[in-house]
Amino acid sequence: MAKLTLSVDAEIIEQAKRLAAENHTSVSAMFARFIRLLANGAGGNMPIGKIAKKASGMIDLKGRDYRDVLTDSLVDKYAARS
């Protein structure tokens, strides 16, 4: 495997290390996945996994953005626990 040296702000380095640790991966692996995603058109050409295929079409967004539906669902789930 070849090495690559990047120059970025110290803040970015710390963020990358934190994200990698939170996701139980390395900064190198995270960077490689990011580049592959961009090279494939931000994921548009990437194959869909079995779980995603099963889940697709399970919810009718009724013309709403998926983020709004997700937000409403999380508010419903956690509002009663406050």
Rosetta constraint file for C-alpha pairs under 8 A:
AtomPair CA 8 CA 12 HARMONIC 6.40 0.50
AtomPair CA 8 CA 13 HARMONIC 6.86 0.50
AtomPair CA 9 CA 13 HARMONIC 6.57 0.50
AtomPair CA 10 CA 14 HARMONIC 6.31 0.50
AtomPair CA 11 CA 15 HARMONIC 6.21 0.50
AtomPair CA 12 CA 16 HARMONIC 6.05 0.50
AtomPair CA 13 CA 17 HARMONIC 6.20 0.50
AtomPair CA 14 CA 18 HARMONIC 6.09 0.50
AtomPair CA 15 CA 19 HARMONIC 6.06 0.50
AtomPair CA 16 CA 20 HARMONIC 6.04 0.50
AtomPair CA 16 CA 27 HARMONIC 6.23 0.50
AtomPair CA 17 CA 21 HARMONIC 6.10 0.50
AtomPair CA 17 CA 26 HARMONIC 7.64 0.50
AtomPair CA 17 CA 27 HARMONIC 6.16 0.50
AtomPair CA 18 CA 22 HARMONIC 6.11 0.50
AtomPair CA 19 CA 23 HARMONIC 6.20 0.50
AtomPair CA 20 CA 24 HARMONIC 6.00 0.50
AtomPair CA 20 CA 25 HARMONIC 5.03 0.50
AtomPair CA 20 CA 26 HARMONIC 5.28 0.50
AtomPair CA 20 CA 27 HARMONIC 5.50 0.50
AtomPair CA 20 CA 30 HARMONIC 6.71 0.50
AtomPair CA 21 CA 25 HARMONIC 6.11 0.50
AtomPair CA 21 CA 26 HARMONIC 7.11 0.50
AtomPair CA 25 CA 29 HARMONIC 6.51 0.50
AtomPair CA 25 CA 30 HARMONIC 6.84 0.50
AtomPair CA 26 CA 30 HARMONIC 6.16 0.50
AtomPair CA 27 CA 31 HARMONIC 6.00 0.50
AtomPair CA 28 CA 32 HARMONIC 6.13 0.50
AtomPair CA 29 CA 33 HARMONIC 6.25 0.50
AtomPair CA 30 CA 34 HARMONIC 6.23 0.50
AtomPair CA 31 CA 35 HARMONIC 6.22 0.50
AtomPair CA 32 CA 36 HARMONIC 6.18 0.50
AtomPair CA 33 CA 37 HARMONIC 6.10 0.50
AtomPair CA 34 CA 38 HARMONIC 6.31 0.50
AtomPair CA 35 CA 39 HARMONIC 6.00 0.50
AtomPair CA 36 CA 40 HARMONIC 6.16 0.50
AtomPair CA 37 CA 41 HARMONIC 6.65 0.50
AtomPair CA 37 CA 42 HARMONIC 4.97 0.50
AtomPair CA 37 CA 43 HARMONIC 5.21 0.50
AtomPair CA 37 CA 46 HARMONIC 7.90 0.50
AtomPair CA 38 CA 42 HARMONIC 4.51 0.50
AtomPair CA 38 CA 43 HARMONIC 6.97 0.50
AtomPair CA 40 CA 44 HARMONIC 6.69 0.50
AtomPair CA 40 CA 45 HARMONIC 5.66 0.50
AtomPair CA 40 CA 46 HARMONIC 6.60 0.50
AtomPair CA 41 CA 45 HARMONIC 6.38 0.50
AtomPair CA 48 CA 52 HARMONIC 6.11 0.50
AtomPair CA 48 CA 53 HARMONIC 6.36 0.50
AtomPair CA 49 CA 53 HARMONIC 6.22 0.50
AtomPair CA 50 CA 54 HARMONIC 6.31 0.50
AtomPair CA 51 CA 55 HARMONIC 6.22 0.50
AtomPair CA 52 CA 56 HARMONIC 5.94 0.50
AtomPair CA 61 CA 65 HARMONIC 6.95 0.50
AtomPair CA 61 CA 66 HARMONIC 6.63 0.50
AtomPair CA 61 CA 69 HARMONIC 7.06 0.50
AtomPair CA 64 CA 68 HARMONIC 6.75 0.50
AtomPair CA 64 CA 69 HARMONIC 7.09 0.50
AtomPair CA 65 CA 69 HARMONIC 6.73 0.50
AtomPair CA 66 CA 70 HARMONIC 6.12 0.50
AtomPair CA 67 CA 71 HARMONIC 6.01 0.50
AtomPair CA 68 CA 72 HARMONIC 6.14 0.50
AtomPair CA 69 CA 73 HARMONIC 6.18 0.50
AtomPair CA 70 CA 74 HARMONIC 6.20 0.50
AtomPair CA 71 CA 75 HARMONIC 6.13 0.50
AtomPair CA 72 CA 76 HARMONIC 6.13 0.50
AtomPair CA 73 CA 77 HARMONIC 6.12 0.50
AtomPair CA 74 CA 78 HARMONIC 6.01 0.50
AtomPair CA 74 CA 79 HARMONIC 7.97 0.50
AtomPair CA 75 CA 79 HARMONIC 5.33 0.50
AtomPair CA 76 CA 80 HARMONIC 7.28 0.50
AtomPair CA 77 CA 81 HARMONIC 7.87 0.50
AtomPair CA 78 CA 82 HARMONIC 6.90 0.50
